Amino acid sequence: MAIEITDANFKDLVLNSDKPVMLDFWAEWCGPCRMVGPFVEELSKEYDGKAVVGKVDVDNNPAVSMEFGIRNIPTILFFKDGKIVDKQVGAVPKSVLEGKLKGQL
């Protein structure tokens, strides 16, 4: 299951991670987010131990969302060594997300 990332745990779980991180910025009311959500969950299981896969609810975590200028959701950011290395905005097939995640391993 994807890890819930919050304003409070963001630094520890994302910036200080020794593994690549895929972070899905989403909201409950967002239709395209619900399309991407199952792919994020599947990737969290498939890459368990190899990468951190998390979700940020933008309505409940405004600080992290504002810090990265999230204006459209879903937005998926890919981090390596605490820095953004890739980004995907909008709903895409699982294969696109997996390709970007694999590129960070």
Secondary structure, 3 states (H helix, E strand, C coil): CCEECCCCCHHHHHHCCCCCEEEEEECCCCHHHHHHHHHHHHHHHHCCCCCEEEEEECCCCHHHHHHCCCCCCCEEEEEECCEEEEEEECCCCHHHHHHHHHCCC
